[in-house]
Amino acid sequence: MSKSTSHPPLETKAAILKKLLSRKAGADLDALQSATGWQRHSVRAALSGLRKAGYTIDRRDTEAPGKGPTYRITVGLADPR
């Protein structure tokens, strides 16, 4: 007989991506890449998928040399704007 054990639900990589993008400061590609384990092109594809799903994602260039832009969800699906 197999023994049933209860495991908490795992957080999906898409959920991790949304959580990081929902922060006030947002996240850059490096942070999103290290949090998900995805390659850069996969992170950018996921950002495009979120846009197609109805999220508004703001892209801001940073003033720090050598740092890439940061991305942030400004309008989500449940946001009435």
Secondary structure as a PSIPRED ss2 file (coil, helix, strand):
# PSIPRED VFORMAT (PSIPRED V4.0)

   1 M C   1.000  0.000  0.000
   2 S C   1.000  0.000  0.000
   3 K C   1.000  0.000  0.000
   4 S C   1.000  0.000  0.000
   5 T C   1.000  0.000  0.000
   6 S C   1.000  0.000  0.000
   7 H C   1.000  0.000  0.000
   8 P C   1.000  0.000  0.000
   9 P C   1.000  0.000  0.000
  10 L C   1.000  0.000  0.000
  11 E C   1.000  0.000  0.000
  12 T C   1.000  0.000  0.000
  13 K H   0.000  1.000  0.000
  14 A H   0.000  1.000  0.000
  15 A H   0.000  1.000  0.000
  16 I H   0.000  1.000  0.000
  17 L H   0.000  1.000  0.000
  18 K H   0.000  1.000  0.000
  19 K H   0.000  1.000  0.000
  20 L H   0.000  1.000  0.000
  21 L H   0.000  1.000  0.000
  22 S C   1.000  0.000  0.000
  23 R C   1.000  0.000  0.000
  24 K C   1.000  0.000  0.000
  25 A C   1.000  0.000  0.000
  26 G C   1.000  0.000  0.000
  27 A E   0.000  0.000  1.000
  28 D E   0.000  0.000  1.000
  29 L H   0.000  1.000  0.000
  30 D H   0.000  1.000  0.000
  31 A H   0.000  1.000  0.000
  32 L H   0.000  1.000  0.000
  33 Q H   0.000  1.000  0.000
  34 S H   0.000  1.000  0.000
  35 A H   0.000  1.000  0.000
  36 T H   0.000  1.000  0.000
  37 G C   1.000  0.000  0.000
  38 W C   1.000  0.000  0.000
  39 Q C   1.000  0.000  0.000
  40 R H   0.000  1.000  0.000
  41 H H   0.000  1.000  0.000
  42 S H   0.000  1.000  0.000
  43 V H   0.000  1.000  0.000
  44 R H   0.000  1.000  0.000
  45 A H   0.000  1.000  0.000
  46 A H   0.000  1.000  0.000
  47 L H   0.000  1.000  0.000
  48 S H   0.000  1.000  0.000
  49 G H   0.000  1.000  0.000
  50 L H   0.000  1.000  0.000
  51 R H   0.000  1.000  0.000
  52 K H   0.000  1.000  0.000
  53 A C   1.000  0.000  0.000
  54 G C   1.000  0.000  0.000
  55 Y C   1.000  0.000  0.000
  56 T E   0.000  0.000  1.000
  57 I E   0.000  0.000  1.000
  58 D E   0.000  0.000  1.000
  59 R E   0.000  0.000  1.000
  60 R E   0.000  0.000  1.000
  61 D C   1.000  0.000  0.000
  62 T C   1.000  0.000  0.000
  63 E C   1.000  0.000  0.000
  64 A C   1.000  0.000  0.000
  65 P C   1.000  0.000  0.000
  66 G C   1.000  0.000  0.000
  67 K C   1.000  0.000  0.000
  68 G C   1.000  0.000  0.000
  69 P C   1.000  0.000  0.000
  70 T E   0.000  0.000  1.000
  71 Y E   0.000  0.000  1.000
  72 R E   0.000  0.000  1.000
  73 I E   0.000  0.000  1.000
  74 T E   0.000  0.000  1.000
  75 V E   0.000  0.000  1.000
  76 G C   1.000  0.000  0.000
  77 L C   1.000  0.000  0.000
  78 A C   1.000  0.000  0.000
  79 D C   1.000  0.000  0.000
  80 P C   1.000  0.000  0.000
  81 R C   1.000  0.000  0.000
